Amino acid sequence: MVTDLFTTLEQKLELVLGQIAKLKEANAALQKSLGEKDQALKDAEMALAKVSQEREMIRQRIDKILNRLKIIDTGESA
């Protein structure tokens, strides 16, 4: 009778330990995935910043060109 209780306890303990091991593996996989997603987010943010910077430079160049055209247009009108 006592040995049956120990056997049942050992079985339950093995089951719990197995579940803990599986949860640790799942946690490690999730941590890895999170790290990869964080890196992908950082890469996307850097790409967005680069595109925004390029867009701003283009806008400034267009503004310069338009201002020069205004000067030429104003000079011809006078």
Gaussian input, Z-matrix of N, CA and C with variables (Angstrom, degrees):
# hf/3-21g

backbone

0 1
 N
 C     1     B1
 C     2     B2     1     A1
 N     3     B3     2     A2     1     D1
 C     4     B4     3     A3     2     D2
 C     5     B5     4     A4     3     D3
 N     6     B6     5     A5     4     D4
 C     7     B7     6     A6     5     D5
 C     8     B8     7     A7     6     D6
 N     9     B9     8     A8     7     D7
 C    10    B10     9     A9     8     D8
 C    11    B11    10    A10     9     D9
 N    12    B12    11    A11    10    D10
 C    13    B13    12    A12    11    D11
 C    14    B14    13    A13    12    D12
 N    15    B15    14    A14    13    D13
 C    16    B16    15    A15    14    D14
 C    17    B17    16    A16    15    D15
 N    18    B18    17    A17    16    D16
 C    19    B19    18    A18    17    D17
 C    20    B20    19    A19    18    D18
 N    21    B21    20    A20    19    D19
 C    22    B22    21    A21    20    D20
 C    23    B23    22    A22    21    D21
 N    24    B24    23    A23    22    D22
 C    25    B25    24    A24    23    D23
 C    26    B26    25    A25    24    D24
 N    27    B27    26    A26    25    D25
 C    28    B28    27    A27    26    D26
 C    29    B29    28    A28    27    D27
 N    30    B30    29    A29    28    D28
 C    31    B31    30    A30    29    D29
 C    32    B32    31    A31    30    D30
 N    33    B33    32    A32    31    D31
 C    34    B34    33    A33    32    D32
 C    35    B35    34    A34    33    D33
 N    36    B36    35    A35    34    D34
 C    37    B37    36    A36    35    D35
 C    38    B38    37    A37    36    D36
 N    39    B39    38    A38    37    D37
 C    40    B40    39    A39    38    D38
 C    41    B41    40    A40    39    D39
 N    42    B42    41    A41    40    D40
 C    43    B43    42    A42    41    D41
 C    44    B44    43    A43    42    D42
 N    45    B45    44    A44    43    D43
 C    46    B46    45    A45    44    D44
 C    47    B47    46    A46    45    D45
 N    48    B48    47    A47    46    D46
 C    49    B49    48    A48    47    D47
 C    50    B50    49    A49    48    D48
 N    51    B51    50    A50    49    D49
 C    52    B52    51    A51    50    D50
 C    53    B53    52    A52    51    D51
 N    54    B54    53    A53    52    D52
 C    55    B55    54    A54    53    D53
 C    56    B56    55    A55    54    D54
 N    57    B57    56    A56    55    D55
 C    58    B58    57    A57    56    D56
 C    59    B59    58    A58    57    D57
 N    60    B60    59    A59    58    D58
 C    61    B61    60    A60    59    D59
 C    62    B62    61    A61    60    D60
 N    63    B63    62    A62    61    D61
 C    64    B64    63    A63    62    D62
 C    65    B65    64    A64    63    D63
 N    66    B66    65    A65    64    D64
 C    67    B67    66    A66    65    D65
 C    68    B68    67    A67    66    D66
 N    69    B69    68    A68    67    D67
 C    70    B70    69    A69    68    D68
 C    71    B71    70    A70    69    D69
 N    72    B72    71    A71    70    D70
 C    73    B73    72    A72    71    D71
 C    74    B74    73    A73    72    D72
 N    75    B75    74    A74    73    D73
 C    76    B76    75    A75    74    D74
 C    77    B77    76    A76    75    D75
 N    78    B78    77    A77    76    D76
 C    79    B79    78    A78    77    D77
 C    80    B80    79    A79    78    D78
 N    81    B81    80    A80    79    D79
 C    82    B82    81    A81    80    D80
 C    83    B83    82    A82    81    D81
 N    84    B84    83    A83    82    D82
 C    85    B85    84    A84    83    D83
 C    86    B86    85    A85    84    D84
 N    87    B87    86    A86    85    D85
 C    88    B88    87    A87    86    D86
 C    89    B89    88    A88    87    D87
 N    90    B90    89    A89    88    D88
 C    91    B91    90    A90    89    D89
 C    92    B92    91    A91    90    D90
 N    93    B93    92    A92    91    D91
 C    94    B94    93    A93    92    D92
 C    95    B95    94    A94    93    D93
 N    96    B96    95    A95    94    D94
 C    97    B97    96    A96    95    D95
 C    98    B98    97    A97    96    D96
 N    99    B99    98    A98    97    D97
 C   100   B100    99    A99    98    D98
 C   101   B101   100   A100    99    D99
 N   102   B102   101   A101   100   D100
 C   103   B103   102   A102   101   D101
 C   104   B104   103   A103   102   D102
 N   105   B105   104   A104   103   D103
 C   106   B106   105   A105   104   D104
 C   107   B107   106   A106   105   D105
 N   108   B108   107   A107   106   D106
 C   109   B109   108   A108   107   D107
 C   110   B110   109   A109   108   D108
 N   111   B111   110   A110   109   D109
 C   112   B112   111   A111   110   D110
 C   113   B113   112   A112   111   D111
 N   114   B114   113   A113   112   D112
 C   115   B115   114   A114   113   D113
 C   116   B116   115   A115   114   D114
 N   117   B117   116   A116   115   D115
 C   118   B118   117   A117   116   D116
 C   119   B119   118   A118   117   D117
 N   120   B120   119   A119   118   D118
 C   121   B121   120   A120   119   D119
 C   122   B122   121   A121   120   D120
 N   123   B123   122   A122   121   D121
 C   124   B124   123   A123   122   D122
 C   125   B125   124   A124   123   D123
 N   126   B126   125   A125   124   D124
 C   127   B127   126   A126   125   D125
 C   128   B128   127   A127   126   D126
 N   129   B129   128   A128   127   D127
 C   130   B130   129   A129   128   D128
 C   131   B131   130   A130   129   D129
 N   132   B132   131   A131   130   D130
 C   133   B133   132   A132   131   D131
 C   134   B134   133   A133   132   D132
 N   135   B135   134   A134   133   D133
 C   136   B136   135   A135   134   D134
 C   137   B137   136   A136   135   D135
 N   138   B138   137   A137   136   D136
 C   139   B139   138   A138   137   D137
 C   140   B140   139   A139   138   D138
 N   141   B141   140   A140   139   D139
 C   142   B142   141   A141   140   D140
 C   143   B143   142   A142   141   D141
 N   144   B144   143   A143   142   D142
 C   145   B145   144   A144   143   D143
 C   146   B146   145   A145   144   D144
 N   147   B147   146   A146   145   D145
 C   148   B148   147   A147   146   D146
 C   149   B149   148   A148   147   D147
 N   150   B150   149   A149   148   D148
 C   151   B151   150   A150   149   D149
 C   152   B152   151   A151   150   D150
 N   153   B153   152   A152   151   D151
 C   154   B154   153   A153   152   D152
 C   155   B155   154   A154   153   D153
 N   156   B156   155   A155   154   D154
 C   157   B157   156   A156   155   D155
 C   158   B158   157   A157   156   D156
 N   159   B159   158   A158   157   D157
 C   160   B160   159   A159   158   D158
 C   161   B161   160   A160   159   D159
 N   162   B162   161   A161   160   D160
 C   163   B163   162   A162   161   D161
 C   164   B164   163   A163   162   D162
 N   165   B165   164   A164   163   D163
 C   166   B166   165   A165   164   D164
 C   167   B167   166   A166   165   D165
 N   168   B168   167   A167   166   D166
 C   169   B169   168   A168   167   D167
 C   170   B170   169   A169   168   D168
 N   171   B171   170   A170   169   D169
 C   172   B172   171   A171   170   D170
 C   173   B173   172   A172   171   D171
 N   174   B174   173   A173   172   D172
 C   175   B175   174   A174   173   D173
 C   176   B176   175   A175   174   D174
 N   177   B177   176   A176   175   D175
 C   178   B178   177   A177   176   D176
 C   179   B179   178   A178   177   D177
 N   180   B180   179   A179   178   D178
 C   181   B181   180   A180   179   D179
 C   182   B182   181   A181   180   D180
 N   183   B183   182   A182   181   D181
 C   184   B184   183   A183   182   D182
 C   185   B185   184   A184   183   D183
 N   186   B186   185   A185   184   D184
 C   187   B187   186   A186   185   D185
 C   188   B188   187   A187   186   D186
 N   189   B189   188   A188   187   D187
 C   190   B190   189   A189   188   D188
 C   191   B191   190   A190   189   D189
 N   192   B192   191   A191   190   D190
 C   193   B193   192   A192   191   D191
 C   194   B194   193   A193   192   D192
 N   195   B195   194   A194   193   D193
 C   196   B196   195   A195   194   D194
 C   197   B197   196   A196   195   D195
 N   198   B198   197   A197   196   D196
 C   199   B199   198   A198   197   D197
 C   200   B200   199   A199   198   D198
 N   201   B201   200   A200   199   D199
 C   202   B202   201   A201   200   D200
 C   203   B203   202   A202   201   D201
 N   204   B204   203   A203   202   D202
 C   205   B205   204   A204   203   D203
 C   206   B206   205   A205   204   D204
 N   207   B207   206   A206   205   D205
 C   208   B208   207   A207   206   D206
 C   209   B209   208   A208   207   D207
 N   210   B210   209   A209   208   D208
 C   211   B211   210   A210   209   D209
 C   212   B212   211   A211   210   D210
 N   213   B213   212   A212   211   D211
 C   214   B214   213   A213   212   D212
 C   215   B215   214   A214   213   D213
 N   216   B216   215   A215   214   D214
 C   217   B217   216   A216   215   D215
 C   218   B218   217   A217   216   D216
 N   219   B219   218   A218   217   D217
 C   220   B220   219   A219   218   D218
 C   221   B221   220   A220   219   D219
 N   222   B222   221   A221   220   D220
 C   223   B223   222   A222   221   D221
 C   224   B224   223   A223   222   D222
 N   225   B225   224   A224   223   D223
 C   226   B226   225   A225   224   D224
 C   227   B227   226   A226   225   D225
 N   228   B228   227   A227   226   D226
 C   229   B229   228   A228   227   D227
 C   230   B230   229   A229   228   D228
 N   231   B231   230   A230   229   D229
 C   232   B232   231   A231   230   D230
 C   233   B233   232   A232   231   D231

   B1=1.4509
   B2=1.5282
   B3=1.3260
   B4=1.4532
   B5=1.5193
   B6=1.3200
   B7=1.4639
   B8=1.5157
   B9=1.3221
   B10=1.4626
   B11=1.5301
   B12=1.3220
   B13=1.4633
   B14=1.5274
   B15=1.3415
   B16=1.4566
   B17=1.5335
   B18=1.3066
   B19=1.4625
   B20=1.5258
   B21=1.3095
   B22=1.4679
   B23=1.5281
   B24=1.3255
   B25=1.4558
   B26=1.5292
   B27=1.3326
   B28=1.4638
   B29=1.5278
   B30=1.3098
   B31=1.4711
   B32=1.5298
   B33=1.3161
   B34=1.4659
   B35=1.5290
   B36=1.3280
   B37=1.4571
   B38=1.5280
   B39=1.3082
   B40=1.4610
   B41=1.5298
   B42=1.3160
   B43=1.4605
   B44=1.5283
   B45=1.3343
   B46=1.4628
   B47=1.5237
   B48=1.3220
   B49=1.4590
   B50=1.5341
   B51=1.3187
   B52=1.4706
   B53=1.5233
   B54=1.3132
   B55=1.4662
   B56=1.5316
   B57=1.3227
   B58=1.4628
   B59=1.5285
   B60=1.3184
   B61=1.4612
   B62=1.5255
   B63=1.3307
   B64=1.4679
   B65=1.5282
   B66=1.3353
   B67=1.4649
   B68=1.5269
   B69=1.3430
   B70=1.4638
   B71=1.5273
   B72=1.3247
   B73=1.4614
   B74=1.5280
   B75=1.3238
   B76=1.4686
   B77=1.5306
   B78=1.3300
   B79=1.4598
   B80=1.5289
   B81=1.3207
   B82=1.4689
   B83=1.5260
   B84=1.3263
   B85=1.4675
   B86=1.5223
   B87=1.3156
   B88=1.4640
   B89=1.5272
   B90=1.3207
   B91=1.4641
   B92=1.5248
   B93=1.3274
   B94=1.4619
   B95=1.5253
   B96=1.3129
   B97=1.4640
   B98=1.5253
   B99=1.3127
   B100=1.4619
   B101=1.5283
   B102=1.3141
   B103=1.4555
   B104=1.5200
   B105=1.3276
   B106=1.4625
   B107=1.5246
   B108=1.3068
   B109=1.4673
   B110=1.5242
   B111=1.3302
   B112=1.4619
   B113=1.5273
   B114=1.3318
   B115=1.4598
   B116=1.5222
   B117=1.3320
   B118=1.4631
   B119=1.5287
   B120=1.3227
   B121=1.4675
   B122=1.5250
   B123=1.3340
   B124=1.4624
   B125=1.5311
   B126=1.3290
   B127=1.4634
   B128=1.5281
   B129=1.3201
   B130=1.4660
   B131=1.5301
   B132=1.3249
   B133=1.4656
   B134=1.5275
   B135=1.3302
   B136=1.4560
   B137=1.5311
   B138=1.3350
   B139=1.4625
   B140=1.5217
   B141=1.3157
   B142=1.4609
   B143=1.5256
   B144=1.3204
   B145=1.4656
   B146=1.5234
   B147=1.3214
   B148=1.4671
   B149=1.5249
   B150=1.3203
   B151=1.4623
   B152=1.5262
   B153=1.3119
   B154=1.4704
   B155=1.5201
   B156=1.3177
   B157=1.4607
   B158=1.5320
   B159=1.3211
   B160=1.4669
   B161=1.5269
   B162=1.3087
   B163=1.4625
   B164=1.5307
   B165=1.3255
   B166=1.4605
   B167=1.5304
   B168=1.3219
   B169=1.4646
   B170=1.5327
   B171=1.3110
   B172=1.4709
   B173=1.5204
   B174=1.3305
   B175=1.4604
   B176=1.5273
   B177=1.3185
   B178=1.4605
   B179=1.5303
   B180=1.3141
   B181=1.4638
   B182=1.5218
   B183=1.3294
   B184=1.4748
   B185=1.5273
   B186=1.3386
   B187=1.4726
   B188=1.5253
   B189=1.3320
   B190=1.4650
   B191=1.5241
   B192=1.3273
   B193=1.4675
   B194=1.5176
   B195=1.3348
   B196=1.4662
   B197=1.5253
   B198=1.3205
   B199=1.4703
   B200=1.5240
   B201=1.3084
   B202=1.4646
   B203=1.5285
   B204=1.3367
   B205=1.4610
   B206=1.5275
   B207=1.3305
   B208=1.4674
   B209=1.5250
   B210=1.3216
   B211=1.4587
   B212=1.5299
   B213=1.3445
   B214=1.4716
   B215=1.5205
   B216=1.3346
   B217=1.4638
   B218=1.5235
   B219=1.3133
   B220=1.4675
   B221=1.5354
   B222=1.3038
   B223=1.4582
   B224=1.5166
   B225=1.3147
   B226=1.4625
   B227=1.5205
   B228=1.3352
   B229=1.4551
   B230=1.5296
   B231=1.3366
   B232=1.4731
   B233=1.4690
   A1=110.14
   A2=118.35
   A3=122.01
   A4=109.52
   A5=117.39
   A6=120.21
   A7=110.83
   A8=117.26
   A9=120.53
   A10=110.71
   A11=116.68
   A12=120.70
   A13=110.80
   A14=115.76
   A15=119.20
   A16=111.22
   A17=115.69
   A18=120.09
   A19=110.00
   A20=116.73
   A21=121.39
   A22=110.23
   A23=116.40
   A24=121.28
   A25=111.01
   A26=117.00
   A27=121.00
   A28=111.09
   A29=116.72
   A30=120.46
   A31=110.78
   A32=115.18
   A33=119.31
   A34=110.63
   A35=116.09
   A36=120.11
   A37=110.38
   A38=118.10
   A39=121.91
   A40=110.82
   A41=115.70
   A42=120.33
   A43=110.68
   A44=116.29
   A45=121.20
   A46=110.31
   A47=117.63
   A48=121.05
   A49=111.26
   A50=116.04
   A51=120.12
   A52=111.33
   A53=116.11
   A54=120.27
   A55=110.82
   A56=116.70
   A57=120.73
   A58=109.69
   A59=116.83
   A60=120.63
   A61=110.82
   A62=116.26
   A63=119.99
   A64=111.33
   A65=115.87
   A66=120.00
   A67=111.48
   A68=116.67
   A69=119.71
   A70=110.65
   A71=116.80
   A72=120.66
   A73=110.69
   A74=115.91
   A75=119.89
   A76=110.27
   A77=116.24
   A78=120.28
   A79=110.40
   A80=116.98
   A81=120.75
   A82=110.36
   A83=116.89
   A84=120.43
   A85=110.78
   A86=116.97
   A87=120.56
   A88=111.21
   A89=117.02
   A90=120.58
   A91=110.66
   A92=116.13
   A93=120.23
   A94=110.26
   A95=116.05
   A96=120.92
   A97=110.72
   A98=116.42
   A99=120.74
   A100=110.64
   A101=116.50
   A102=120.67
   A103=111.60
   A104=116.33
   A105=120.67
   A106=110.69
   A107=116.54
   A108=120.31
   A109=110.85
   A110=117.31
   A111=120.43
   A112=110.64
   A113=115.99
   A114=119.57
   A115=110.75
   A116=116.83
   A117=120.44
   A118=110.43
   A119=116.75
   A120=120.74
   A121=110.57
   A122=116.82
   A123=120.12
   A124=110.74
   A125=115.79
   A126=119.78
   A127=110.90
   A128=116.28
   A129=120.58
   A130=110.83
   A131=117.01
   A132=120.27
   A133=110.64
   A134=117.09
   A135=120.29
   A136=110.62
   A137=116.46
   A138=120.12
   A139=110.59
   A140=116.64
   A141=120.84
   A142=110.68
   A143=116.87
   A144=120.06
   A145=110.24
   A146=116.63
   A147=120.34
   A148=110.69
   A149=116.65
   A150=120.62
   A151=110.15
   A152=117.10
   A153=120.56
   A154=110.81
   A155=116.01
   A156=120.13
   A157=110.35
   A158=116.52
   A159=119.96
   A160=110.57
   A161=116.83
   A162=121.06
   A163=110.85
   A164=116.33
   A165=120.54
   A166=110.58
   A167=116.77
   A168=119.83
   A169=110.82
   A170=116.45
   A171=120.70
   A172=110.26
   A173=116.56
   A174=120.20
   A175=111.01
   A176=116.39
   A177=120.57
   A178=111.29
   A179=116.75
   A180=119.78
   A181=111.16
   A182=115.97
   A183=119.85
   A184=109.85
   A185=116.45
   A186=119.93
   A187=111.07
   A188=117.19
   A189=120.45
   A190=111.01
   A191=115.65
   A192=120.14
   A193=110.70
   A194=116.59
   A195=120.37
   A196=111.09
   A197=116.57
   A198=119.79
   A199=110.87
   A200=117.24
   A201=119.85
   A202=110.80
   A203=116.27
   A204=119.71
   A205=110.84
   A206=116.82
   A207=120.22
   A208=109.78
   A209=116.43
   A210=120.58
   A211=110.09
   A212=115.29
   A213=119.09
   A214=110.27
   A215=116.70
   A216=121.20
   A217=110.46
   A218=116.91
   A219=121.04
   A220=109.84
   A221=117.96
   A222=121.41
   A223=111.98
   A224=118.15
   A225=121.58
   A226=110.88
   A227=117.26
   A228=120.32
   A229=111.77
   A230=116.42
   A231=119.55
   A232=113.86
   D1=-48.35
   D2=179.73
   D3=-66.19
   D4=-38.07
   D5=179.35
   D6=-65.45
   D7=-33.68
   D8=176.45
   D9=-64.24
   D10=-39.53
   D11=178.08
   D12=-64.39
   D13=-42.49
   D14=178.13
   D15=-65.38
   D16=-38.81
   D17=178.58
   D18=-63.70
   D19=-44.89
   D20=178.15
   D21=-62.63
   D22=-43.86
   D23=178.96
   D24=-62.21
   D25=-43.86
   D26=178.45
   D27=-63.01
   D28=-40.27
   D29=178.97
   D30=-63.61
   D31=-44.09
   D32=179.39
   D33=-66.12
   D34=-39.47
   D35=178.10
   D36=-63.06
   D37=-44.08
   D38=177.85
   D39=-61.71
   D40=-39.77
   D41=178.26
   D42=-62.88
   D43=-46.07
   D44=179.59
   D45=-64.25
   D46=-44.27
   D47=179.11
   D48=-62.89
   D49=-38.21
   D50=176.39
   D51=-63.95
   D52=-41.79
   D53=178.27
   D54=-65.31
   D55=-39.43
   D56=178.38
   D57=-62.50
   D58=-43.88
   D59=179.46
   D60=-61.65
   D61=-43.44
   D62=178.35
   D63=-63.31
   D64=-41.28
   D65=178.95
   D66=-65.24
   D67=-37.59
   D68=177.01
   D69=-64.18
   D70=-41.54
   D71=178.07
   D72=-64.40
   D73=-43.67
   D74=179.03
   D75=-63.81
   D76=-40.35
   D77=178.87
   D78=-63.49
   D79=-43.25
   D80=178.90
   D81=-61.95
   D82=-41.81
   D83=178.46
   D84=-64.64
   D85=-40.48
   D86=178.21
   D87=-66.44
   D88=-39.72
   D89=177.89
   D90=-63.32
   D91=-41.03
   D92=178.19
   D93=-64.08
   D94=-45.45
   D95=179.17
   D96=-61.94
   D97=-41.79
   D98=178.55
   D99=-62.39
   D100=-42.51
   D101=177.64
   D102=-61.16
   D103=-42.45
   D104=178.75
   D105=-64.97
   D106=-41.56
   D107=179.75
   D108=-68.07
   D109=-38.29
   D110=175.72
   D111=-60.67
   D112=-43.30
   D113=179.44
   D114=-65.60
   D115=-41.10
   D116=177.91
   D117=-62.41
   D118=-39.21
   D119=177.97
   D120=-64.45
   D121=-44.02
   D122=178.22
   D123=-61.46
   D124=-41.96
   D125=178.60
   D126=-62.79
   D127=-42.51
   D128=179.32
   D129=-65.68
   D130=-40.02
   D131=178.31
   D132=-64.46
   D133=-39.67
   D134=178.24
   D135=-65.89
   D136=-41.18
   D137=178.22
   D138=-63.89
   D139=-41.87
   D140=178.62
   D141=-63.45
   D142=-42.34
   D143=178.58
   D144=-62.60
   D145=-40.11
   D146=179.00
   D147=-64.49
   D148=-44.50
   D149=179.28
   D150=-63.82
   D151=-41.40
   D152=178.92
   D153=-63.31
   D154=-41.44
   D155=178.73
   D156=-64.58
   D157=-44.02
   D158=178.54
   D159=-62.86
   D160=-41.76
   D161=179.20
   D162=-61.68
   D163=-41.07
   D164=178.93
   D165=-65.10
   D166=-41.05
   D167=178.03
   D168=-63.38
   D169=-41.44
   D170=178.41
   D171=-64.23
   D172=-42.80
   D173=178.52
   D174=-60.02
   D175=-42.76
   D176=179.16
   D177=-63.95
   D178=-40.84
   D179=178.93
   D180=-65.88
   D181=-40.32
   D182=177.95
   D183=-64.09
   D184=-42.04
   D185=177.40
   D186=-59.83
   D187=-42.63
   D188=177.98
   D189=-61.06
   D190=-45.74
   D191=-179.99
   D192=-61.62
   D193=-45.13
   D194=179.50
   D195=-62.55
   D196=-40.78
   D197=178.03
   D198=-64.06
   D199=-40.09
   D200=177.55
   D201=-65.07
   D202=-38.74
   D203=177.66
   D204=-65.62
   D205=-36.37
   D206=177.87
   D207=-64.13
   D208=-41.35
   D209=179.52
   D210=-63.21
   D211=-43.74
   D212=178.72
   D213=-63.86
   D214=-44.16
   D215=-179.72
   D216=-63.91
   D217=-41.89
   D218=179.90
   D219=-67.77
   D220=-37.79
   D221=178.90
   D222=-65.86
   D223=-36.75
   D224=-179.74
   D225=-75.37
   D226=-29.41
   D227=-178.27
   D228=-73.42
   D229=-29.48
   D230=-175.01
   D231=-76.75

